[in-house]
């Protein structure tokens, strides 16, 4: 259920982000998302007991995780300017592979046959949908690959932090640290948005903040190797939104890819189901 919240908000933020980027720079969108996110979290901070609830003994881990995550986001956007969107998406969704490998190596999570098949089936489904072209590797592909690896590192670090810190601590420090990290890049390209774009920026900030809240909650209840493959559903959902809102056409291969992604997720969830203990 928490991953459903993540997927819904990531779908909305992709639409709001596209509209906001018509007028403002990527770094501005990222900065607005982080700064406004701090204020959006204040009611939750007050409800949880005030600033005392945000104290952490793992500030260095929060800083490292968020610098990695910020770099991954910047790399992903930068790759969009160098290679086709289809290739960026295909490379981005290698993230579950890196997450599974890192979670197995550093968090002690188990990689069974069902989880391996779920990741493989999801990746094949994504490739069927986006159908990236074959050719020589260029700088954009390398940047996108490093961004995917960095996203995997970020997810594993979030999973590690859920063992000691609350979800609110993780998300609050994310907004604060990324606000600081993105301040200078945003100032360099600063341009005041119009009134209509302010609305889209508020949507980006809300979804960008609470989508990660949902993701952190999901990681608290399940292994990263279970949670992350569910993110494959973002591809067919985004394709559906593009068709409904922007009249972007789809085809039978896209439907087939979506079915493979759904099948992989169902296989993964079925394999991870645990019997309820007797009363």
BAMI-510505 format. One line per field, with one value per residue: residue number from 1; residue in three letters; z, y, x of N, C-alpha, C, O in turn. Coordinates in steps of 0.001 Angstrom, whole numbers, plus 500000, padded with zeros to 6 digits. Example, Ala and Ser with C-alpha at 12.3 -4.5 7.8 and 13.67 -1.06 7.14 Angstrom:
<nodes>
nr	1;2
rest	ALA;SER
npz	507800;507080
npy	494310;497750
npx	513190;512850
capz	507800;507140
capy	495500;498940
capx	512300;513670
cpz	507800;507870
cpy	496700;500030
cpx	513200;512900
opz	508465;508039
opy	496681;501138
opx	514236;513409
</nodes>
This chain:
<nodes>
nr	1;2;3;4;5;6;7;8;9;10;11;12;13;14;15;16;17;18;19;20;21;22;23;24;25;26;27;28;29;30;31;32;33;34;35;36;37;38;39;40;41;42;43;44;45;46;47;48;49;50;51;52;53;54;55;56;57;58;59;60;61;62;63;64;65;66;67;68;69;70;71;72;73;74;75;76;77;78;79;80;81;82;83;84;85;86;87;88;89;90;91;92;93;94;95;96;97;98;99;100;101;102;103;104;105;106;107;108;109;110;111;112;113;114;115;116;117;118;119;120;121;122;123;124;125;126;127;128;129;130;131;132;133;134;135;136;137;138;139;140;141;142;143;144;145;146;147;148;149;150;151;152;153;154;155;156;157;158;159;160;161;162;163;164;165;166;167;168;169;170;171;172;173;174;175;176;177;178;179;180;181;182;183;184;185;186;187;188;189;190;191;192;193;194;195;196;197;198;199;200;201;202;203;204;205;206;207;208;209;210;211;212;213;214;215;216;217;218;219;220;221;222;223;224;225;226;227;228;229;230;231;232;233;234;235;236;237;238;239;240;241;242;243;244;245;246;247;248;249;250;251;252;253;254;255;256;257;258;259;260;261;262;263;264;265;266;267;268;269;270;271;272;273;274;275;276;277;278;279
rest	UNK;UNK;UNK;UNK;UNK;UNK;UNK;UNK;UNK;UNK;UNK;UNK;UNK;UNK;UNK;UNK;UNK;UNK;UNK;UNK;UNK;UNK;UNK;UNK;UNK;UNK;UNK;UNK;UNK;UNK;UNK;UNK;UNK;UNK;UNK;UNK;UNK;UNK;UNK;UNK;UNK;UNK;UNK;UNK;UNK;UNK;UNK;UNK;UNK;UNK;UNK;UNK;UNK;UNK;UNK;UNK;UNK;UNK;UNK;UNK;UNK;UNK;UNK;UNK;UNK;UNK;UNK;UNK;UNK;UNK;UNK;UNK;UNK;UNK;UNK;UNK;UNK;UNK;UNK;UNK;UNK;UNK;UNK;UNK;UNK;UNK;UNK;UNK;UNK;UNK;UNK;UNK;UNK;UNK;UNK;UNK;UNK;UNK;UNK;UNK;UNK;UNK;UNK;UNK;UNK;UNK;UNK;UNK;UNK;UNK;UNK;UNK;UNK;UNK;UNK;UNK;UNK;UNK;UNK;UNK;UNK;UNK;UNK;UNK;UNK;UNK;UNK;UNK;UNK;UNK;UNK;UNK;UNK;UNK;UNK;UNK;UNK;UNK;UNK;UNK;UNK;UNK;UNK;UNK;UNK;UNK;UNK;UNK;UNK;UNK;UNK;UNK;UNK;UNK;UNK;UNK;UNK;UNK;UNK;UNK;UNK;UNK;UNK;UNK;UNK;UNK;UNK;UNK;UNK;UNK;UNK;UNK;UNK;UNK;UNK;UNK;UNK;UNK;UNK;UNK;UNK;UNK;UNK;UNK;UNK;UNK;UNK;UNK;UNK;UNK;UNK;UNK;UNK;UNK;UNK;UNK;UNK;UNK;UNK;UNK;UNK;UNK;UNK;UNK;UNK;UNK;UNK;UNK;UNK;UNK;UNK;UNK;UNK;UNK;UNK;UNK;UNK;UNK;UNK;UNK;UNK;UNK;UNK;UNK;UNK;UNK;UNK;UNK;UNK;UNK;UNK;UNK;UNK;UNK;UNK;UNK;UNK;UNK;UNK;UNK;UNK;UNK;UNK;UNK;UNK;UNK;UNK;UNK;UNK;UNK;UNK;UNK;UNK;UNK;UNK;UNK;UNK;UNK;UNK;UNK;UNK;UNK;UNK;UNK;UNK;UNK;UNK;UNK;UNK;UNK;UNK;UNK;UNK;UNK;UNK;UNK;UNK;UNK;UNK
npz	500000;500747;498687;496599;497091;496594;493807;492678;493333;492081;489480;489226;489736;487526;485515;486528;486738;484043;483076;484639;483825;481434;481745;483767;484989;485394;487795;489334;489683;491198;493467;494415;495044;497218;499140;499563;500415;502991;504487;504108;505641;508238;509798;510365;511835;514078;515082;515793;517997;517892;517317;518617;517855;515539;515923;515264;515258;513084;511194;509323;507614;506544;505161;503272;501874;500750;499181;497299;496213;495207;493265;491591;490601;489234;487335;485894;484706;483214;481440;479821;478018;476325;475266;473753;475275;475644;475925;478263;480161;479968;480896;483428;484776;485443;488007;490080;489862;490742;493292;494428;494398;496045;498413;499107;499522;501537;503387;504113;502996;501461;498286;496451;494078;493031;493385;491800;489283;489146;488938;486519;484709;484941;483949;481299;480453;480594;478632;476388;476216;475919;473999;473343;471103;469383;469543;469595;472779;474453;476076;477361;477878;479679;481812;482504;483344;485617;487143;487598;489139;491328;492273;493140;495257;496927;497622;499058;501199;502385;503211;505123;506946;507888;509889;512157;512273;512161;509701;509280;510130;508142;505772;506373;506743;504202;502625;503741;503421;500644;499838;500620;499109;496514;496297;495228;492425;491633;491995;490078;487650;487925;487465;487706;488228;486519;487617;487143;486923;489496;490804;489696;490685;493414;493453;492564;494733;496861;496047;495548;498095;499815;498377;498743;501444;501497;500187;501996;504153;503006;502689;505310;505992;504278;502482;500515;498110;497528;497472;495552;492855;492380;491483;488794;487739;487316;484729;482747;483858;483570;480791;480213;481326;479672;477282;477884;478704;477110;474627;473657;471706;472052;471730;470802;471713;473864;475591;475984;477257;479617;480730;481281;483194;485249;485733;486720;489102;490513;490810;492427;494758;495544;496154;498344;500304;503645;505997;508334;511830;514301;516532
npy	498794;501225;501471;501815;504408;505722;505169;506426;509136;509575;509332;511568;513598;513429;514482;517075;518015;518057;520109;522284;522528;523771;526429;526899;526047;522786;522544;524515;523490;521212;522463;524037;521950;520746;522856;523807;521413;521136;522933;521760;519523;520423;520409;517634;517301;518890;517462;515105;515777;517940;519596;517894;515302;514972;514595;512852;510175;509579;511457;511811;509644;510328;512679;511663;509829;511551;513321;511528;510762;513216;513720;511568;512243;514636;513626;511942;513772;515234;513296;513093;515115;514199;511625;509575;509555;507014;505342;506383;505746;502953;502345;503502;501799;499676;499961;498331;496001;496764;497593;495199;493664;495217;495320;492645;492262;494137;494492;492037;490817;488272;486754;485164;482665;483495;486293;486978;486203;487960;490465;490117;489596;491997;493845;492949;493488;496305;496879;495903;497747;500319;499831;500345;501706;500045;500516;502286;502883;505935;509122;509992;507596;506378;508206;507980;505329;505424;507071;505361;503382;504970;505635;503110;502750;504791;503861;501530;502678;504124;501999;500920;503049;503011;501183;502395;505079;507170;507363;510022;511419;510597;511653;514374;515202;514647;516625;518958;518663;518332;520741;522507;521483;521994;524734;526634;525765;526296;529085;530041;529558;530960;531977;533784;532095;531970;532708;530488;528408;528289;526862;524279;523794;523612;521240;519493;519746;518732;516055;515186;515198;513636;511305;510082;509731;507726;505720;505273;504306;501976;500551;500092;498123;496019;494073;495620;494325;493393;495634;497473;496273;496659;499205;499097;499221;501853;502535;501446;502789;505494;505581;505124;507425;509336;508708;509260;511969;513470;512460;510611;507966;504395;500894;497374;496069;497659;497142;494411;494539;495872;493908;491941;493241;493550;490857;490038;491510;490454;487843;488291;489401;487304;485389;486536;486545;485911;483437;484120;484371;482050;482824
npx	500828;501972;503812;502052;501217;503651;503970;501713;502159;504623;503814;502123;503997;505621;504053;503469;506086;506888;505256;506133;508780;508593;509051;510991;514309;515862;517380;516212;513624;514219;515282;513129;511396;512714;513029;510368;509404;510469;508887;506404;506638;506632;504139;503964;506277;505722;503537;504785;506222;507928;511147;512860;512329;513692;516330;519302;521656;523024;523815;525869;525493;523015;523724;525557;523920;521982;523473;524398;521934;521000;522958;522409;519865;520483;522284;520573;518768;520604;521504;519305;519637;521523;521133;518503;515201;514096;516331;517459;515479;515463;518046;517913;516169;517727;518320;517022;518577;521149;520385;519448;521793;523493;521970;521955;524676;525407;523324;522483;520262;518260;518581;516443;515208;512720;512778;514951;513963;511795;513049;514462;512361;510940;512838;513082;510486;510476;512388;511063;509005;510277;512223;515107;517547;520263;523764;526940;528467;528011;528802;526452;525050;526792;526706;523992;523985;525679;524038;521868;523113;523786;521219;520490;522339;521409;518827;519452;520830;518762;517154;518882;518956;516335;516400;517292;516437;513491;510832;510070;512359;514187;513062;512848;515550;516394;515109;516227;519055;519291;518248;520253;522388;521526;521326;523251;523532;520868;520627;522392;521072;518741;515356;512397;509364;506167;502758;501079;502924;503887;501902;502243;504795;504301;502838;504830;506601;505039;504449;507038;508087;506356;506135;508589;508361;506421;507888;509994;508517;507529;509911;510465;508697;509219;511700;514300;514722;512230;510582;511674;511509;508768;508619;508866;506344;505883;506589;504616;502389;503051;503174;500487;499332;500506;499243;496544;496557;498362;497969;499796;500832;500445;501358;501004;503282;504025;501914;502363;504873;504090;502456;504356;505900;503993;503486;505983;506089;503907;504778;506999;505813;504166;506036;507188;505332;504346;503337;500730;501238;499982;497320
capz	500000;500736;497337;495758;497275;495866;492366;492309;493426;491043;488233;489239;489663;486154;484752;487050;486371;482620;482903;485251;483060;480256;482035;484692;484821;486200;489132;490072;490068;492293;494653;494915;495637;498517;500086;499918;501152;504407;505094;504083;506698;509567;510595;510850;512867;515266;515604;516346;519232;517693;516742;519306;517154;514330;516283;514745;515477;511800;510277;508237;506660;505854;504215;502173;501082;499993;498135;496248;495564;494423;492090;490694;489924;488278;486236;485081;483879;482264;480402;478893;476996;475520;474599;473698;476512;475759;476439;479657;480970;479994;481765;484791;485412;485952;489435;490947;489848;491652;494647;494904;494648;497202;499604;499448;499986;502706;504352;504461;502448;500687;496890;496039;492655;492657;493299;490612;488121;489122;488417;485107;483950;484909;483033;479929;480158;480331;477333;475355;476091;475418;472811;473054;469920;469597;468964;470438;474066;474488;477406;477962;478396;480856;482883;482921;484077;486943;487869;488027;490252;492473;492801;493891;496511;497752;498158;500078;502375;503034;503913;506301;507895;508495;511049;513314;512251;511731;508341;509295;510175;506841;504758;506741;506430;502749;502097;504213;502819;499207;499671;500723;497985;495255;496356;494273;491035;491347;491896;488817;486523;488490;486702;488464;487505;486438;488626;486852;487197;490947;491153;489348;491597;494677;493254;492532;496094;497680;495623;495720;499518;500422;497675;499443;502730;501225;499870;503242;504929;502345;502998;506712;506111;503382;501978;499310;496929;497261;497218;494365;491590;492175;490802;487356;487333;486946;483278;482069;484371;482917;479391;480193;481560;478453;476267;478269;478884;476024;473387;473187;471248;472523;470790;471418;472433;475142;476427;476349;478261;480870;481280;481828;484430;486251;486079;487568;490427;491177;491183;493543;495942;495955;496760;499602;501275;504805;506717;509560;513004;514987;517670
capy	500000;502390;501579;502386;505860;506145;505105;507455;510463;509673;509569;512966;514502;513431;515408;518419;518393;518397;521420;523306;522667;524613;527798;527002;525085;521571;522780;525276;522572;520391;523291;524335;520737;520509;523938;523739;520165;521385;523560;520800;518531;521027;519883;516300;517480;519383;516372;514067;516219;519061;519385;516810;514035;514943;514328;511580;509858;509123;512589;511587;508730;511116;513571;510843;509295;512596;513809;510500;510844;514456;513497;510644;513009;515545;512816;511464;514886;515586;512262;513366;516061;513572;510406;509512;509259;505565;504762;506810;504959;501570;502262;503828;500670;498683;500261;497182;495052;497278;497578;493813;493249;495956;494908;491310;492343;494992;494435;490648;490330;487043;486831;483846;482492;484317;487696;487098;486146;489182;491539;489845;489771;493430;494501;492594;494241;497695;496916;495712;498996;501456;499351;501227;501359;499482;501345;502444;503536;507314;509726;510024;506272;506153;509040;507367;504102;505823;507571;504187;502785;505878;505432;501858;503032;505606;503018;500657;503499;504398;500781;500822;504082;502671;500329;503214;506372;507148;507832;511483;511854;510342;512567;515750;515461;514643;517940;519976;518472;518589;522192;523122;521024;522546;526186;527343;525515;526960;530525;530311;529514;531432;532770;533756;531417;532653;532280;529135;527456;528128;525758;523019;523608;523133;519825;518800;519720;517823;514665;514875;514992;512550;510047;509480;509279;506427;504759;504930;503449;500669;499879;499687;496936;494937;494144;496439;493458;493234;496946;498170;495801;497199;500490;498864;499592;503274;502680;501386;503818;506752;505460;505295;508848;510052;508468;509910;513418;514103;511742;509860;506669;503175;499793;496064;495747;498360;496373;493180;494882;496157;492623;491260;493945;493180;489458;489971;492025;489479;486728;488753;489557;485975;484706;487186;486436;485107;483009;484869;483506;481702;483692
capx	500000;502864;504368;500994;501322;504851;503740;500742;502774;505635;503083;501681;505141;506144;503205;503710;507444;506915;504630;506985;510021;508358;509497;512119;515389;515806;517915;515212;512557;514726;515443;511794;510865;513349;512745;508954;509204;510763;507715;505302;506861;506554;503021;504296;507294;505009;502708;505657;506853;508832;512474;513568;512109;514529;517717;519790;523058;523554;523759;526822;524849;521989;524395;526096;522812;521290;524370;524346;520616;520949;523791;521708;518818;521113;522808;519454;518299;521650;521518;518198;520089;522570;520659;517040;514497;513925;517567;517602;514546;515928;519218;517487;515511;518667;518481;516734;519682;522175;519825;519428;523178;523999;521221;522439;526061;525627;522233;522220;519001;518391;518156;515985;514906;511561;513179;515794;513079;510987;513901;514744;511124;510649;513777;512699;509269;510850;513066;510035;508244;511053;512936;516252;518318;521579;524821;528115;528232;528490;528881;525123;524732;527630;526154;522733;524310;526145;522873;521107;523855;523647;519868;520537;523045;520515;517750;520039;521132;517481;516772;519735;518554;515044;516640;517644;515762;512096;510574;510068;513756;514809;512544;513177;516946;516512;514731;517173;520379;519226;518055;521579;523212;521065;521142;524118;523107;519588;520858;523088;520130;517473;514375;511145;508280;504878;501783;500604;504002;503961;500999;502903;505925;503747;502523;506119;507126;504232;504667;508446;508347;505602;506408;509721;507829;505795;508935;510689;507611;507503;511168;510416;507864;509628;513063;514498;514603;510801;509972;512167;510934;507431;508761;508727;504991;505870;506722;503316;501481;503414;502752;499031;499054;500875;498205;495302;496693;499101;497655;500951;500342;501065;501184;500857;504511;503963;500981;503068;505866;503394;502013;505533;506253;502996;503717;507163;505757;503040;505653;507821;504978;503707;507169;507573;504235;504678;502129;500466;501407;498763;497016
cpz	500000;499356;496353;495867;496543;494369;491910;492303;492403;489673;488138;489070;488264;485269;485203;486681;484923;482388;483476;484433;481751;480468;482870;484479;485762;487631;489976;490543;491252;493583;495264;495615;497041;499543;500516;500702;502637;505107;505119;505206;508100;510388;511150;511957;514176;515922;516291;517600;519080;517211;517395;518562;515927;514642;515818;515076;514165;510754;509093;507183;505874;504798;503015;501269;500195;498942;496971;495474;494708;493145;491080;489912;488861;487081;485311;484154;482824;481121;479379;477762;476035;474730;474599;475029;476725;476345;477897;480564;481091;480935;483215;485499;485560;487447;490330;490972;490833;493091;495230;495249;495911;498491;500059;500073;501322;503765;504755;503963;501548;499275;496441;494561;492218;492491;492081;489352;488003;488532;486928;484252;483853;483954;481583;479520;479833;478959;476185;475132;475423;474184;472458;471842;470274;468928;469918;471716;474031;475910;478107;478559;479654;482046;483418;483731;485486;487784;488400;489206;491505;493090;493628;495236;497460;498395;499272;501348;503115;503838;505189;507365;508574;509720;512312;513409;511769;510291;508269;509341;508805;505814;505098;506371;504932;502180;502491;503473;501326;498914;499691;499509;496673;495200;495292;492824;490677;491170;490548;487653;486888;487487;487439;487654;487475;487474;488397;487182;488693;491412;490872;490283;492971;494598;493249;493951;496960;497328;495802;497160;500036;499631;498352;500852;502569;500953;501134;504125;504330;502673;504461;506873;505240;502936;500729;498049;496604;496795;495857;493057;491322;491435;489293;486857;486920;485436;482567;482567;483727;481449;479264;480395;480324;477365;476590;478266;477671;474668;472790;472894;471877;471505;471543;472201;473797;476110;476890;477425;479609;481542;481909;483147;485555;486694;486995;488985;491197;491636;492405;494833;496465;496665;498109;500673;502407;505504;508013;510759;513668;516203;518969
cpy	501261;502571;502099;503904;506429;506215;506207;508829;510639;509894;511027;513908;514517;514392;516854;518909;518792;519787;522533;523567;523431;526016;527869;525858;523891;521818;523611;524381;521729;521197;523658;523120;520527;521572;523908;522475;520320;521954;522608;519769;519097;520556;518489;516361;517927;518261;515299;514513;517340;518647;518239;515484;513891;514663;512934;511403;509483;510234;512392;510654;509453;512018;512788;510346;510370;513255;512817;510596;512099;514319;512580;511374;513938;514785;512334;512563;515268;514580;512482;514302;515434;512357;510391;509096;507756;504912;505140;505951;503520;501402;502541;502609;499453;498904;499070;496136;495492;497275;496178;493337;493908;495541;493520;491378;493059;494909;493014;490125;489121;487236;485429;483831;483390;485783;487922;487112;487408;490334;491349;490092;491249;494174;494201;493360;495687;497815;496738;497005;500088;501114;500253;500756;500832;500363;501438;503188;504943;507853;509726;508686;505959;506938;508431;506098;504433;506378;506401;503499;503640;505779;504148;502027;503806;504769;502122;501444;503888;503185;500613;501822;503766;501784;501134;504515;506219;507642;509348;512030;511715;511371;514017;516062;515408;516024;519010;519861;518768;520052;522907;522758;521694;524051;526909;527048;526228;528464;530873;530400;530131;532247;532651;533084;532260;532077;530853;528087;527268;526985;524404;522743;523125;521655;518989;518665;518724;516369;514253;514599;513736;511245;509332;509042;507897;505361;504320;504040;502054;499871;499452;498368;495771;495147;495007;495611;493136;494552;497506;497613;496291;498527;500336;499288;501056;503467;502550;502428;505172;506736;505665;506755;509673;509898;509241;511433;514092;513415;511060;508432;505520;502072;498474;495659;496431;497626;495079;493447;495157;494868;491862;491902;493561;491736;489288;490439;491063;488268;487080;488835;488212;485222;485271;487080;485499;484688;483785;483933;483232;482610;483062
cpx	500865;503499;503328;500988;502525;504581;502782;501390;503890;504999;502654;502868;505743;505357;503462;505104;507559;506339;505515;508239;509828;508925;510772;513095;515226;516273;516958;514081;512992;514854;514098;511202;511417;512958;511280;508646;509479;509534;506520;505424;506669;505341;503297;505337;506631;504200;503558;506396;507849;510204;513227;513439;513005;516000;518118;521263;523757;523500;524711;526227;523764;522627;524903;524985;522184;522180;524405;523036;520492;521775;523131;520614;519413;521663;521716;518944;519331;521715;520411;518615;521093;522104;519137;516431;514365;515173;517789;516727;515026;517110;518834;516915;516407;518897;518137;517848;520755;521679;519858;520831;523723;523296;521654;523829;526194;524536;521871;520890;519249;517849;517760;515614;513757;511953;514064;514933;512228;511783;514147;513508;510753;511550;513428;511447;509555;511507;512075;509265;509068;511872;514115;517030;519693;522619;525982;527750;528813;528424;527531;524727;525536;527094;524855;522979;524796;524993;522040;521786;523714;522259;519820;521223;522137;519419;518280;520347;519855;517030;517586;519309;517223;515215;516901;516853;514323;511975;510634;511493;514409;514365;512888;514625;517197;516209;515734;518505;520350;518916;519390;522435;522820;520961;521964;523732;521809;519764;521490;522111;518783;516660;513049;510041;507012;503925;501315;501662;504186;503068;501620;504068;505463;503390;503797;506675;506371;504531;506125;508816;507664;505679;507570;509317;507204;506847;509673;509823;507544;508765;511233;509670;508321;511064;513128;514343;513154;510198;510369;511613;509511;507479;508695;507345;504903;505937;505380;502329;501767;503008;501245;498657;499395;499834;496932;495408;497311;498888;498883;500516;501122;500808;501132;502109;504537;503035;501633;504108;505234;502934;503182;505963;505293;503199;504917;506881;504862;503843;506479;507007;504485;504827;507544;506505;504630;503393;501965;500597;500067;498569;497525
opz	499338;498909;495373;494877;495938;493726;490883;491367;491903;488812;487088;488350;487857;484384;484374;486349;484596;481592;482874;484357;481041;479505;482705;483875;486785;488578;491193;491681;492202;494667;496482;496666;497954;500675;501709;501545;503460;506198;506048;505659;509059;511586;512279;512903;515247;517145;517248;518207;520035;516760;516791;518629;515335;513732;515964;515160;514155;509589;507971;505987;504676;503675;501871;500045;499025;497910;495806;494246;493608;492074;489872;488711;487738;485943;484092;482968;481687;479972;478214;476683;475044;473645;475375;475814;477848;477181;478686;481610;482175;481688;484131;486691;485775;488086;491271;491983;491657;494012;496382;496272;496748;499538;501258;501023;502162;504929;505642;504445;500955;499092;496095;493879;491142;491553;491404;488459;486897;487720;486155;483196;482804;483219;480733;478387;478913;478209;475128;474000;474467;473394;471388;471590;471341;467850;470938;471729;473632;476836;479312;479634;480588;483159;484629;484694;486450;488999;489532;490156;492607;494313;494683;496245;498657;499575;500309;502453;504342;504980;506221;508553;509705;510512;513419;514511;511065;509744;507317;508658;508358;505069;504202;505745;504439;501351;501683;502957;500796;497853;498883;498948;495818;494179;494535;492039;489555;490299;489948;486758;486227;486763;487765;486508;488304;488132;489350;487664;489127;492310;491694;490642;493616;495549;493849;494331;497706;498203;496164;497427;500626;500153;498517;501389;503391;501425;501319;504772;505059;502906;504807;507777;505436;503002;499980;497026;495509;495851;495095;492187;490168;490825;488577;485696;486247;484912;481832;481788;483380;480916;478321;479717;479967;476612;475697;477873;477244;473684;471571;473735;472192;470517;472772;473227;474775;477298;478047;478388;480639;482764;482944;484094;486675;487881;487934;489952;492401;492721;493312;495884;497675;497645;498931;501818;502168;505601;508704;510706;513616;516808;520041
opy	502246;503700;502755;504606;507497;507208;506846;509604;511745;510560;511653;514902;515524;515036;517745;520081;519757;520557;523600;524703;523704;526714;528801;524838;523974;521355;523438;524501;521546;520686;523603;523251;520168;521247;523978;522456;519705;521509;522648;519213;518333;520320;518185;515576;517405;518126;514664;513722;517672;517521;517672;514641;512813;514513;511970;512374;509118;509994;512774;510857;509223;512111;513199;510427;510123;513703;513214;510522;512051;514747;512771;511157;514016;515235;512313;512327;515586;514953;512110;514288;516056;512087;511126;508379;507271;504015;504317;505485;502936;500430;501904;502413;498340;498116;498800;495462;494703;496990;495984;492683;493248;495420;493248;490657;492652;495221;492811;489095;488978;487815;484610;484852;483985;486441;488943;487933;487879;491099;492302;490719;491707;495047;495091;493830;496250;498746;497351;497332;500715;502003;500863;499557;501135;500902;500750;504016;505136;507139;509487;508642;505344;506416;508373;505823;503795;506183;506449;503082;503118;505832;504104;501508;503519;504941;501969;500939;503976;503306;500211;501497;504194;501641;500617;505009;505267;508254;509906;513008;512622;511904;514805;517088;516056;516537;519878;520853;519383;520557;523802;523611;521937;524606;527714;527988;526711;529063;531894;531225;529853;533087;531545;533465;533149;531084;530088;527002;526193;526229;523491;521592;522327;520904;517915;517600;517959;515556;513113;513848;512870;510188;508112;508085;507007;504230;503133;503124;501063;498664;498540;497586;494645;496259;495119;496120;492651;494590;497960;498409;496338;498933;501317;499668;501455;504447;503466;502911;505909;507748;506304;507270;510597;510834;509813;512118;515152;513751;510940;507773;505654;502297;498450;494986;495853;497504;494685;492690;494735;494737;491216;491212;493281;491423;488493;489851;490877;487734;486264;488386;488001;484514;484581;487473;484424;485481;484072;482805;484047;483089;483643
opx	500537;503700;503681;500784;502436;504921;503008;501192;504089;505574;502805;502773;506322;505920;503650;505287;508249;506876;505638;508708;510797;509243;511559;512763;514546;515638;516893;513627;512231;514571;513932;510574;510673;512600;510986;507749;508800;509177;505713;504424;506554;505496;502911;505293;506941;504178;503114;507119;508552;510414;514137;514333;513076;516816;517367;522016;524932;523183;524379;526438;523606;522133;524704;525087;521891;521680;524436;523019;519941;521347;523264;520451;518915;521531;521889;518714;518983;521950;520551;518023;521476;522618;518526;517053;514505;515065;518254;517178;515001;517174;519355;517151;515929;519595;518885;518045;521216;522444;520246;521036;524339;523932;521715;524131;526997;524788;521043;520419;520318;516778;518611;515696;513816;511503;513942;515144;511965;511263;514053;513591;510301;511087;513472;511344;508962;511217;512229;508909;508610;512191;514126;517153;520227;522371;526012;526840;529962;528041;527459;524130;525020;527028;524641;522262;524373;524966;521560;521124;523543;522129;519189;520748;522095;519114;517635;520149;519859;516587;517049;519296;516991;514283;516748;516619;513984;512893;511179;511798;515111;515187;513189;514892;518120;516961;516065;519020;521274;519282;519638;523123;523671;520555;521423;523610;521654;519132;521152;522293;517783;517194;512618;509804;506819;504236;501168;501335;504601;503437;501541;504313;506144;503607;503847;507162;506981;504829;506415;509754;508310;505326;507540;509876;507423;506726;509945;510329;507507;508700;511985;509967;507864;511587;512157;513886;512867;509409;509516;511262;509084;506491;508492;507188;503952;505406;505011;501507;500844;502552;500779;497768;498664;499567;496306;494464;496854;499547;499004;499905;502304;500109;501207;502012;505013;503334;501483;504224;505760;503006;503022;506339;505720;503098;504882;507365;505040;503612;506640;507465;504395;504597;508148;506728;505181;502456;502942;500108;499146;499529;497364
</nodes>
